[in-house]
Amino acid sequence: MNTFTIFLVLITIVCFLLIIVVMVQNPKGGGLSSSLGGSTQMGGVQKTTDFLDKSTWVLAAILIALVLLSSLSFTGTLNDNKKIIDASQSEAPKKETPSAPKTDGKTPASAPVAPEKK
């Protein structure tokens, strides 16, 4: 398993936890704390809504951090952009290189040519 797959699994777990925490909350302020009936139940947690609110923010921050870190670990092996770029470069017209000046065979191409006399 590569690191990108590990990040995908962690992101999925955090998403499910975030869904559960948001679904437990009641938008009118009742939520889990009003269904318990007293403040001493469930291990003495007095402010369940504060805990759910903080856990929502923490899970959201973890989710954003995991998404950003997973984008850094993505290698891009799933797409074929390189093949598309290579194909477009091979289809591009090739520039011709300037050819050497033609010689008459008597003088070499690197020797200066004297002007003809009339």
RORONU-634299 format. One record per residue (C-alpha): residue in one letter; chain; x, y, z. Coordinates in steps of 0.05 Angstrom, whole numbers, plus 5000, padded with zeros to 4 digits. Example, Ala and Ser with C-alpha at 12.3 -4.5 7.8 and 13.67 -1.06 7.14 Angstrom:
BEGIN
 code unit   px   py   pz
    A    A 5246 4910 5156
    S    A 5273 4979 5143
END
This chain:
BEGIN
 code unit   px   py   pz
    M    A 5000 5000 5000
    N    A 5026 5068 4982
    T    A 5017 5130 5024
    F    A 4961 5157 4981
    T    A 4919 5096 4995
    I    A 4933 5103 5070
    F    A 4910 5175 5067
    L    A 4846 5155 5030
    V    A 4829 5104 5085
    L    A 4842 5156 5139
    I    A 4800 5208 5103
    T    A 4743 5158 5097
    I    A 4746 5142 5172
    V    A 4747 5216 5192
    C    A 4688 5229 5145
    F    A 4646 5175 5178
    L    A 4663 5201 5247
    L    A 4645 5271 5226
    I    A 4578 5248 5199
    I    A 4563 5212 5264
    V    A 4581 5273 5307
    V    A 4539 5320 5264
    M    A 4479 5273 5263
    V    A 4480 5267 5340
    Q    A 4475 5342 5348
    N    A 4407 5375 5350
    P    A 4402 5442 5314
    K    A 4356 5470 5368
    G    A 4405 5457 5424
    G    A 4373 5394 5452
    G    A 4415 5340 5420
    L    A 4447 5286 5462
    S    A 4448 5326 5526
    S    A 4373 5334 5530
    S    A 4360 5259 5518
    L    A 4405 5239 5576
    G    A 4362 5274 5628
    G    A 4417 5292 5677
    S    A 4486 5322 5679
    T    A 4518 5265 5718
    Q    A 4504 5209 5670
    M    A 4555 5182 5619
    G    A 4616 5191 5661
    G    A 4597 5258 5690
    V    A 4601 5298 5625
    Q    A 4564 5362 5641
    K    A 4567 5398 5575
    T    A 4556 5347 5520
    T    A 4539 5401 5468
    D    A 4607 5434 5480
    F    A 4642 5367 5470
    L    A 4603 5354 5406
    D    A 4617 5424 5380
    K    A 4692 5418 5395
    S    A 4696 5348 5365
    T    A 4662 5373 5301
    W    A 4714 5428 5293
    V    A 4772 5380 5309
    L    A 4748 5328 5260
    A    A 4738 5381 5206
    A    A 4809 5407 5217
    I    A 4837 5336 5214
    L    A 4798 5324 5150
    I    A 4827 5387 5117
    A    A 4897 5369 5139
    L    A 4891 5298 5112
    V    A 4865 5323 5045
    L    A 4923 5372 5039
    L    A 4974 5319 5059
    S    A 4945 5268 5011
    S    A 4952 5317 4953
    L    A 5026 5322 4969
    S    A 5034 5246 4969
    F    A 4996 5237 4903
    T    A 5046 5215 4849
    G    A 5000 5221 4789
    T    A 5010 5150 4763
    L    A 4936 5142 4749
    N    A 4933 5193 4692
    D    A 4968 5192 4625
    N    A 4985 5266 4618
    K    A 5057 5249 4599
    K    A 5034 5206 4542
    I    A 4989 5262 4516
    I    A 5046 5312 4520
    D    A 5094 5264 4485
    A    A 5044 5251 4430
    S    A 5033 5325 4418
    Q    A 5108 5338 4415
    S    A 5119 5283 4364
    E    A 5064 5312 4319
    A    A 5093 5382 4321
    P    A 5128 5403 4257
    K    A 5203 5397 4261
    K    A 5246 5457 4247
    E    A 5296 5449 4192
    T    A 5368 5463 4208
    P    A 5404 5510 4161
    S    A 5444 5471 4112
    A    A 5516 5485 4095
    P    A 5529 5529 4034
    K    A 5536 5491 3970
    T    A 5605 5489 3940
    D    A 5626 5479 3869
    G    A 5674 5424 3890
    K    A 5736 5465 3876
    T    A 5741 5504 3941
    P    A 5724 5478 4010
    A    A 5662 5507 4043
    S    A 5703 5540 4099
    A    A 5750 5577 4052
    P    A 5732 5649 4034
    V    A 5709 5657 3963
    A    A 5739 5713 3922
    P    A 5693 5755 3879
    E    A 5694 5738 3805
    K    A 5729 5785 3757
    K    A 5697 5808 3693
END
